[in-house]
């Protein structure tokens, strides 16, 4: 948008030319036309003034148009770049920002930058052009009076610098408080059903009011110095005009200055001080937008922890063989403890593998390393006989489908949600995937079937229905490796068994990794891995683990006793 960035300020120069010439024309009318009662001269100069105003109007309109076009287009691209960058983030990058903070940066921060760009482009040449033009004309009319303006300017600049220096850090703090407010709103609205079920509306309202009040107080502190600017400048301008009036009046009475020139001089003095006020107003907006700009740049300069830098673009996942070779992992590089420690595991293609372990045993962390949602800190994770870093992330994740522990559906129809698995899937393939995931039984009862609208987050379907739709979406991809991270916890044991049977039958060549809390969900697996505090406690079949692994025995015994009590 270089042309708009250049044309916009240049068009504003036409307004500057008119504003500099109009006072001169007025002084000529008073000095030459009115003094000699020359009506023809007054008419001629009046017509020239009207044409000048029309010329200024055309330039002002074009300047405003191109300034708006440049700033809006530029920040639109910036917003797209920000969103694209966030999409490139790994889970580790995303963990460094709150959702509310990213939303604020993509919306409010970008809007602040747009505001200062639009204002800045309109004032970039107009304010300094008006200042220089009016100052030159003032010196040409009367050097002694012009000196008064030169004396005032340093005081005005000092006031501007002091106010900006004080306000700048407070605007950064204000944006951080806005982050916190947006995060709270997002959390409360996302979990509104939990809030209502626990009758916590009053508490949420209180939390919101506290955050809103904190933001208000921070904003008041930030703007408390800014609001001083207008009365301060008004005071300085008033004092300057009074000094010019007093001294200039003596010059007119003494005959060393014409009355028309004094009137024009008042206008030039006002234009000089007004141009400084324009610059100051831009600086006020700039102060906040710089704080916003730094937050935007922070995201744009964030380097994704996981990249395709060492990948072979032609490599695809040919089979579902998975290997963990002395793998270590921790979420924070400076942490002393490992989340996963010395994991050595070989999984042949086509195997069904169950993964068990207590809460916090790093089950989800282990399977997240396979599609490179996180990167192993040490050791090698291989899929299909190749280090996962040798694949592009697109190729690797096309070959590995994962149903996360927190199931997510997007606003749109059931059909649109299923096509996240494969965009070109036919209706027949979607129906088959839903049969395998036991989702067809409730879809058929819906009035619009596969065209039923899903609300944001899947709030209009039950937890079990959401899980089955997510499983169907993953099956539709026909992956080499299918990872189910506790994805049947909300369905009954009979449905769970039917889903597992369907997966064995329909995806015989795919490796299936199933994280489960119920031993019944994995006891018929080819391999069961028991994790304990980030380490493999045992690995084998159900019978082998029942004979050798204490943790597995205790879990099985507790679940069997629970089943007996329930019965």
Residue, then its C-alpha position, 0 to 999 in steps of 0.5 A: x500500500x505504498x502508493x496510498x501511504x505516499x499519496x495520503x500525506x501529499x494530498x494533505x499538503x493542499x490543505x496546508x497551502x490553503x491554510x497558509x495563503x488564506x490569512x494573507x489574502x484576508x490581510x490584502x482585502x483589509x489593507x488594500x480593498x477595505x481601506x480604499x473601498x475597492x469593491x472590485x478588488x474585494x470581489x476578486x480576492x474573495x473569489x480567490x479565497x473561495x477557489x482556495x477553499x475548494x482546492x483545500x476541500x478536494x485535497x483534504x477529502x483525497x488525503x483522508x481517503x488514502x490515509x484510511x485506505x493505507x491504515x485499514x489495509x495495513x492493519x488488516x494484513x497485520x491482523x492476518x499475519x498475527x493469526x497466521x503466526x499463532x496458527x504456527x505456534x506449537x503447544x509450548x508457544x501457546x502455553x506462554x500466552x493466555x487466550x485473552x491476551x492473544x484475543x486482545x492483541x488481535x483486536x484491540x492492539x491492532x485497532x490502536x495501531x490503526x488509529x495512530x496510523x490513520x491520524x499520523x498519515x493525515x498529520x504527517x506532513x500537514x502539521x509540520x507543513x503548517x508550522x513551517x509555512x505559518x512561521x515563515x509568513x509570520x516572520x515576513x510580516x513582523x519579526x519582533x512579534x514572531x520572536x514571541x512565538x519562538x519563545x513559547x514553543x520550547x515551553x510547549x514542547x517541554x510540556x508535551x515531552x513530560x506528559x508523554x514520558x509519564x503516560x507511556x508506561x501506564x498505557x502498557x500496564x493498561x493493556x495488560x489489565x485489559x488482557x486480564x479482563x478479556x481472559x476472565x470474560x472468556x473463561x466465564x462465558x466458556x464455562x457458563x454452564x458450570x457457573x450456573x450449576x454451582x450457582x456462582x453467578x454472583x461470585x463471577x459478577x464480583x470477579x468481573x467487577x474487580x477486574x473492570x474496576x482495576x482496568x478503569x483505575x489504571x486507565x484513569x492513571x494513564x489518562x490523568x496526565x494526558x487530560x492536562x495537556x489541553x488546558x495547559x496548551x490553551x493557557x499557553x496559546x491564550x498567553x501568546x495571543x494576549x502578548x501578540x495583541x498587546x505588542x501588535x496593537x502598539x505597532x498598529x497605533x504607531x503606524x509600523x504595522x497595518x491592521x490587516x497584517x495584525x489580524x493575519x498574524x493572529x491567525x498564523x500564531x494560532x496555526x503554529x500553536x495548533x500544528x504543535x497541538x496536532x503533533x501532540x495529539x498524535x503523540x498521545x495516541x502514539x504513546x498507547x499504540x507503541x505499547x500495543x505495537x510492542x505486544x504485537x511484535x512480541x507475537x510476530x517475533x515469537x519463534x515456533x518451538x517446532x518447525x519443518x526446518x529439517x524435514x523432507x517434503x516428499x516423506x510421508x507416513x507409510x506405516x504405523x510403526x512407533x518407536x520411543x528411543x530413550x525419550x526424555x521430556x519436560x515442559x519447562x527447560x529450566x525445570x529440574x524434574x522430567x515429565x517423561x524419563x527414559x521411555x523406550x518402547x517399540x510398537x509394531x504397525x497395526x498393534x492396539x496399545x493400551x496406556x494406563x496410569x494414574x492422574x499426572x503420570x504423563x499419559x497424554x504427554x507421551x502420545x503428544x510426542x508422536x504427532x509432534x504436538x510437543x518435541x522430545x527434549x532428549x531421545x528420538x520418537x520415530x513413526x513409520x521408521x523415520x524420526x518424526x522431525x524428518x516429516x513435515x508437520x502436515x505429512x506427519x499429522x496427516x498420518x497420525x489422527x489424535x482425539x484429544x482428551x478435551x474434545x472440541x467441535x466447531x460451530x457449523x453442521x455435523x457434516x462440516x465438523x466431520x470434514x475436518x477429518x478429510x475435506x473430500x470425504x463423501x457422504x457414504x464415507x462419513x456415514x461409515x465413520x459414524x457407524x464405527x464410532x457409534x455416532x450414527x444412532x443419535x445423528x439419525x434421531x436428529x431432525x436435520x441429520x448430518x445437517x444439524x447445526x452444532x453450537x460453538x464448542x458443541x454445547x448442544x450435544x452431550x459429552x458422549x455424543x461429542x466424543x463419538x463425533x470426534x472419534x468419527x472425525x479422526x477415523x475419517x482420515x484413515x490414519x496410520x496411527x490413531x490416538x484416542x486420549x481417554x476419548x470414550x470416558x463419557x460413553x458406556x462400556x457396551x458402546x466403548x466395546x463396540x467402538x473398539x471392535x469396529x476399529x479392529x475390523x475397519x482399521x486393521x493396518x492402523x496402529x491404535x493407541x488408547x489411553x483409558x482409565x478403565x482396564x476393560x477398555x484395553x485388556x484385550x490390547x496387543x500391548x498394555x503400557x503402565x506409566x507411573x510418574x513419567x516412567x514405564x512401570x510395566x509393558x505387556x499383555x493383560x495376563x503378563x501384567x496381572x502376573x508381574x505388575x503391582x500397579x496394574x494388579x491394584x487398578x484391576x482389583x479396585x475396578x473389579x471391586x467397584x464393578x461388584x459393588x455397582x452390581 
